[in-house]
Amino acid sequence: MEWPWIVILLVLGIGVFLMMRRVGASDPLPDAPNRLVIDARSPSEFVSGHIPGAQNVPYDDVARMAKLIGDKDRAVIVYCLSGSRSGVAVRKLRQMGFTAIANGGGVYGLARNLGVTLVR
């Protein structure tokens, strides 16, 4: 009678762990003079607050991101609200041959990591 509860708690614990990892996860952030920061959220999310100097290209427009980046070795950080959409864009860009692409995770965590205040 006890084992169903153990299984349920185990599944819930793993789910919480994976969710926390995804939301807080980010790649090591490249630090280069020509580093590009891309906000992969929608334009309305972008105007509500973004990293200073970030370019807004929604995550599903990877072709436009690739054109903006140009050099496949250019240091780039892509972020969104939680790191999920930016993760999709980063995977696609890596498949296209871009090598210095980092998932910056969520906008608030990235701002804290970079020590910047969001532009509104």
C-alpha positions in Angstrom: 0.0 0.0 0.0 2.9 2.4 0.6 4.7 1.9 -2.8 2.2 4.0 -4.9 2.9 7.0 -2.6 6.7 6.5 -3.0 6.3 6.4 -6.8 4.1 9.5 -6.9 6.5 11.4 -4.7 9.5 10.3 -6.8 7.8 11.4 -10.0 6.8 14.7 -8.5 10.4 15.3 -7.2 11.9 14.5 -10.6 9.4 16.8 -12.3 10.2 19.7 -9.9 14.0 19.1 -10.4 13.7 19.1 -14.2 11.5 22.3 -14.2 14.0 24.1 -11.9 16.9 23.0 -14.1 15.2 24.3 -17.2 14.1 27.6 -15.8 17.4 28.4 -14.1 19.7 26.8 -16.7 22.0 28.7 -18.9 25.1 28.1 -20.8 28.4 29.7 -19.9 28.1 33.3 -21.1 30.5 34.4 -23.8 32.4 37.5 -22.9 33.7 39.1 -26.1 33.9 42.7 -27.3 31.6 42.1 -30.3 29.2 39.8 -28.3 25.6 40.0 -29.6 22.6 39.6 -27.2 19.4 38.4 -28.8 16.0 38.6 -27.0 13.9 35.7 -28.5 10.6 36.9 -27.0 7.8 38.6 -28.9 8.0 42.3 -29.6 5.5 43.2 -26.9 7.5 41.2 -24.3 10.7 43.0 -25.5 9.3 46.5 -24.9 8.2 45.4 -21.4 11.8 45.1 -20.4 15.0 43.8 -22.1 18.7 43.6 -21.6 20.5 46.8 -22.7 21.7 46.5 -26.3 19.7 43.4 -27.0 18.2 42.9 -30.5 14.7 41.5 -30.6 14.2 38.5 -32.9 11.4 36.1 -32.0 12.6 32.5 -31.4 10.8 31.1 -34.4 12.6 33.4 -36.8 16.0 31.6 -36.7 16.8 32.6 -40.3 16.7 36.3 -39.3 18.8 35.5 -36.2 21.4 33.8 -38.4 21.5 36.7 -40.7 21.9 39.2 -37.8 24.7 37.1 -36.3 26.6 36.7 -39.5 29.9 35.1 -38.5 29.4 31.6 -37.3 32.1 32.0 -34.6 30.6 35.3 -33.2 29.8 35.2 -29.5 26.0 35.3 -29.0 23.7 35.1 -26.0 20.0 34.3 -26.7 17.5 34.6 -23.9 13.7 34.7 -23.5 11.5 34.7 -20.4 12.4 31.2 -19.0 15.1 29.8 -21.3 12.7 27.5 -23.1 12.2 29.5 -26.3 15.8 30.6 -26.4 16.8 27.0 -26.0 14.9 26.1 -29.2 16.6 28.9 -31.1 20.0 27.9 -29.8 19.6 24.3 -30.8 18.6 25.3 -34.3 21.5 27.8 -34.6 23.9 25.1 -33.5 22.5 22.8 -36.1 23.2 25.5 -38.7 26.9 25.5 -37.6 27.0 28.5 -35.2 29.6 27.6 -32.6 29.6 30.4 -29.9 25.9 30.5 -29.1 24.8 30.4 -25.5 21.3 30.1 -24.0 21.2 32.9 -21.5 18.1 31.5 -19.9 15.4 33.9 -18.6 15.6 37.6 -18.9 15.6 38.3 -15.1 18.3 35.8 -14.3 20.4 37.0 -17.2 20.1 40.6 -16.1 21.2 39.6 -12.6 24.1 37.5 -14.0 25.3 40.4 -16.2 24.7 43.0 -13.5 22.4 45.1 -15.6 19.1 46.8 -15.2 16.4 46.1 -17.8 15.5 48.8 -20.3 11.8 49.6 -20.4 
